[in-house]
Amino acid sequence: MRTDLKDINGKKNYASISDPVGSLFKVNDHADQKYGCTDSWTYREDPVDGINIYFNAMIRHIKAHLEGEMEDPESGLDHIDHALWNVLAVAEFYKRML
């Protein structure tokens, strides 16, 4: 009997979650359209500046969600998806500081 099989008993089946990665791409596409260029968020030279900007944006989206506003009125996308995208941007800027 094989003993190297991954034990999945009692673990969440994430395949049943709606497309979270696709939602992040939609947020990114919205930003590309809004700011008129691809990957505009990457153009910040100072990582600390990027961390501050995207951390604050993340907090604003979480706050709006907690106050009952599910969708961002400007993009029509979920505030939670915007917040997740901002977490990834913050993480990227932290990595640039290393």
Secondary structure, DSSP 8 states (H G I E B T S, - for coil): ----S---TT---GGGS--HHHHHHHHHHHHHHHHTSTTGGGG-S-HHHHHHHHHHHHHHHHHHHHTT--B-TTT-SBHHHHHHHHHHHHHHHHHHH-
